[in-house]
């Protein structure tokens, strides 16, 4: 496996350095026709801006939990990486009341789930081309609007290490960076491009390991596809030169 077995932040930096212009995450929506392709370098710009927001604006301490209540999407992937660069913890669909900060998708159930968090809350528009909300949900800041003012280079005040907590599971257990990489090991082939239908996965801890952290650790790339018939997915896999996930 093409991974530096240290922590996810070091792994991310290493993969960006090796693969900068190569595609990392492509999002395809059959319903809207949207296609967004993020190279490792472009994804790094988004994660760096977001990590600067976390570190400089939120002043998040190491170990701070970020609730993530959103569907599989490229913006969700940004928030599954950026807190880890700051030694914070990603808590996908975790206990909102225990989270210090919350990030939610635009749907009513996602926003309501996040409202139990008493800290700062951000909403993801998930609109094509990364557009901000026309009307920001009450009690939330618009992530897209807020993140743009932050720099696209990031240096952590407190970089994580392999034994720092990284990701909470459905039981509330916090997996370390090392344990997440151990879970990811072998789930993706080195350098492979994987097509993942959104409807067949999730953005809970298990789903994120499958469609995000495992391909990252293997130096591969991901196509997230929303909607589409079996025939359309097969054609997309051929066009994207990807293997359709079972």
C-alpha positions as CSV (number, residue, x, y, z in Angstrom):
1,X,0.0,0.0,0.0
2,X,1.3,3.4,-1.0
3,X,1.0,5.0,2.5
4,X,3.2,6.7,5.0
5,X,2.1,4.9,8.1
6,X,2.3,7.9,10.5
7,X,-0.9,10.0,10.7
8,X,-3.5,11.2,8.3
9,X,-2.2,14.7,8.1
10,X,1.3,13.5,7.1
11,X,-0.3,11.1,4.7
12,X,-2.3,13.9,3.1
13,X,0.7,16.1,2.7
14,X,2.7,13.3,1.2
15,X,0.0,12.3,-1.3
16,X,-0.5,16.0,-2.4
17,X,3.3,16.3,-2.9
18,X,3.4,13.2,-5.1
19,X,0.2,13.6,-7.0
20,X,-0.6,17.3,-7.1
21,X,-2.2,17.7,-10.5
22,X,-3.8,14.2,-10.6
23,X,-7.5,13.8,-9.9
24,X,-8.3,12.9,-6.3
25,X,-12.1,13.3,-6.0
26,X,-14.7,13.7,-8.7
27,X,-18.4,14.3,-7.9
28,X,-21.0,13.5,-10.5
29,X,-24.7,14.2,-10.1
30,X,-26.9,12.5,-12.7
31,X,-29.9,14.6,-11.6
32,X,-28.3,18.0,-12.2
33,X,-25.6,17.1,-14.6
34,X,-23.0,18.5,-12.2
35,X,-19.4,17.2,-12.5
36,X,-16.7,18.6,-10.2
37,X,-13.2,17.2,-10.4
38,X,-10.8,18.1,-7.6
39,X,-7.1,17.3,-8.1
40,X,-5.0,16.6,-5.1
41,X,-3.7,20.2,-5.3
42,X,-7.2,21.7,-5.6
43,X,-8.5,19.6,-2.7
44,X,-5.5,20.7,-0.7
45,X,-6.5,24.3,-1.3
46,X,-10.0,23.6,0.1
47,X,-8.7,21.6,3.1
48,X,-6.1,24.2,3.8
49,X,-8.6,27.1,3.8
50,X,-10.9,25.0,6.0
51,X,-8.1,24.1,8.4
52,X,-7.2,27.8,8.7
53,X,-10.8,28.6,9.5
54,X,-10.7,25.9,12.2
55,X,-7.4,27.0,13.7
56,X,-7.5,30.8,13.3
57,X,-11.2,31.6,13.6
58,X,-12.6,28.8,15.7
59,X,-9.4,28.5,17.8
60,X,-10.1,24.7,18.0
61,X,-8.0,22.9,20.6
62,X,-6.4,19.5,19.8
63,X,-9.1,16.8,20.4
64,X,-12.0,19.1,19.7
65,X,-14.9,17.2,18.1
66,X,-16.4,18.3,14.8
67,X,-19.8,16.8,14.3
68,X,-20.3,16.0,10.6
69,X,-23.9,15.5,9.6
70,X,-23.8,15.4,5.8
71,X,-24.2,13.0,2.9
72,X,-21.3,11.7,0.8
73,X,-20.1,14.8,-1.2
74,X,-16.9,16.5,-2.1
75,X,-17.6,19.2,0.6
76,X,-18.2,16.5,3.1
77,X,-14.8,15.0,2.1
78,X,-13.1,18.4,2.8
79,X,-14.5,18.4,6.3
80,X,-13.5,14.8,6.8
81,X,-9.8,15.8,6.2
82,X,-9.4,19.4,7.4
83,X,-10.0,18.9,11.2
84,X,-7.5,16.1,11.2
85,X,-4.8,18.6,10.0
86,X,-5.4,20.6,13.1
87,X,-5.4,17.6,15.6
88,X,-9.1,17.9,15.9
89,X,-11.5,14.9,15.7
90,X,-14.1,14.2,13.0
91,X,-17.3,12.9,14.5
92,X,-19.6,11.7,11.6
93,X,-23.2,11.4,12.8
94,X,-21.9,11.3,16.3
95,X,-23.3,12.7,19.5
96,X,-24.1,16.4,18.6
97,X,-24.3,17.4,22.2
98,X,-20.7,16.2,22.9
99,X,-19.3,18.0,19.8
100,X,-17.7,21.4,20.2
101,X,-18.5,22.4,16.6
102,X,-21.0,21.1,14.0
103,X,-21.0,20.9,10.2
104,X,-24.3,19.9,8.5
105,X,-25.7,19.4,5.0
106,X,-28.6,21.5,3.7
107,X,-31.4,19.1,4.3
108,X,-33.8,19.7,7.3
109,X,-32.9,16.4,9.0
110,X,-29.2,17.1,8.8
111,X,-29.6,20.7,10.1
112,X,-31.8,19.5,13.0
113,X,-29.3,16.8,13.9
114,X,-26.6,19.4,14.2
115,X,-28.7,21.9,16.3
116,X,-27.9,19.9,19.5
117,X,-24.4,21.2,19.2
118,X,-24.0,24.3,21.3
119,X,-20.9,25.5,19.6
120,X,-20.3,27.2,16.2
121,X,-22.3,25.5,13.4
122,X,-21.6,25.6,9.7
123,X,-24.0,24.6,6.9
124,X,-22.8,23.1,3.6
125,X,-24.9,24.2,0.6
126,X,-23.8,21.3,-1.6
127,X,-24.8,23.4,-4.6
128,X,-23.2,23.0,-8.0
129,X,-19.9,24.9,-8.4
130,X,-19.6,25.3,-4.7
131,X,-22.2,28.2,-4.6
132,X,-23.2,29.6,-1.2
133,X,-26.8,29.5,0.1
134,X,-29.3,31.9,-1.3
135,X,-30.8,32.0,2.3
136,X,-28.5,30.7,5.1
137,X,-30.2,28.3,7.5
138,X,-31.0,30.0,10.9
139,X,-28.4,29.2,13.5
140,X,-25.7,28.4,11.0
141,X,-22.9,30.1,9.2
142,X,-22.6,29.5,5.4
143,X,-19.4,27.5,5.1
144,X,-18.7,28.4,1.5
145,X,-19.1,32.2,2.2
146,X,-16.9,32.0,5.3
147,X,-14.1,29.8,4.0
148,X,-13.2,32.0,1.0
149,X,-11.5,34.7,3.2
150,X,-8.9,32.2,4.5
151,X,-5.5,31.4,3.1
152,X,-4.8,28.3,1.0
153,X,-1.6,27.4,2.8
154,X,-1.8,25.8,6.2
155,X,0.7,25.1,9.0
156,X,-0.6,23.5,12.1
157,X,0.2,24.9,15.6
158,X,-0.2,21.4,17.0
159,X,0.3,18.7,14.3
160,X,-1.3,15.4,15.1
161,X,0.7,12.1,15.7
162,X,-0.2,8.6,15.0
163,X,-1.8,8.0,18.4
164,X,-3.9,11.2,18.4
165,X,-7.7,10.6,18.2
166,X,-9.0,11.2,14.6
167,X,-12.4,9.7,14.0
168,X,-15.4,8.6,16.1
169,X,-17.3,5.5,15.3
170,X,-21.1,4.9,15.6
171,X,-20.5,3.6,19.2
172,X,-18.7,6.9,20.1
173,X,-15.3,5.3,20.3
174,X,-12.5,7.5,19.0
175,X,-10.1,5.8,16.6
176,X,-6.6,7.1,16.5
177,X,-4.9,8.1,13.2
178,X,-3.0,4.9,13.3
179,X,-6.2,2.9,13.8
180,X,-8.0,4.6,11.0
181,X,-5.1,3.7,8.7
182,X,-5.1,0.2,10.0
183,X,-8.8,-0.1,9.2
184,X,-8.2,1.4,5.7
185,X,-5.4,-1.0,4.9
186,X,-6.2,-3.3,2.0
187,X,-9.6,-1.8,1.2
188,X,-8.4,-0.1,-1.9
189,X,-5.8,-1.2,-4.5
190,X,-2.7,1.0,-4.9
191,X,-3.3,3.9,-7.3
192,X,-6.8,2.6,-8.2
193,X,-9.7,4.8,-9.3
194,X,-13.0,3.9,-7.6
195,X,-16.5,4.8,-8.6
196,X,-18.8,4.9,-5.6
197,X,-22.6,5.4,-5.9
198,X,-23.7,7.7,-3.2
199,X,-26.8,5.6,-2.6
200,X,-24.7,2.6,-1.7
201,X,-22.5,4.2,0.9
202,X,-22.7,6.8,3.7
203,X,-20.6,9.5,5.4
204,X,-20.5,7.7,8.8
205,X,-17.1,6.5,10.0
206,X,-17.3,3.2,8.1
207,X,-18.4,4.9,4.9
208,X,-15.6,7.5,5.1
209,X,-13.0,4.8,5.6
210,X,-14.3,3.0,2.6
211,X,-14.6,5.8,0.0
212,X,-12.2,8.4,1.3
213,X,-9.5,7.3,3.7
214,X,-8.8,3.9,2.1
215,X,-8.3,5.3,-1.5
216,X,-6.2,8.2,0.0
217,X,-4.0,5.7,1.8
218,X,-3.6,3.7,-1.4
219,X,-2.7,6.8,-3.5
220,X,-5.9,6.3,-5.5
221,X,-8.8,8.5,-6.5
222,X,-12.6,8.5,-6.1
223,X,-15.6,9.2,-8.2
224,X,-18.8,9.8,-6.1
225,X,-21.9,9.4,-8.3
226,X,-25.3,10.5,-7.2
227,X,-28.2,8.9,-8.9
228,X,-27.9,7.0,-12.2
229,X,-29.1,3.6,-13.4
230,X,-26.9,0.6,-13.5
231,X,-26.3,1.2,-17.2
232,X,-25.5,4.8,-16.6
233,X,-23.1,3.9,-13.8
234,X,-21.4,1.4,-16.0
235,X,-20.9,3.9,-18.7
236,X,-19.6,6.5,-16.2
237,X,-17.1,3.9,-14.9
238,X,-15.8,3.4,-18.4
239,X,-15.6,7.2,-19.1
240,X,-13.8,7.9,-15.8
241,X,-11.6,4.8,-16.1
242,X,-12.8,3.7,-12.7
243,X,-13.8,0.4,-11.0
244,X,-17.5,0.4,-9.9
245,X,-17.7,-0.4,-6.2
246,X,-19.8,-3.4,-5.4
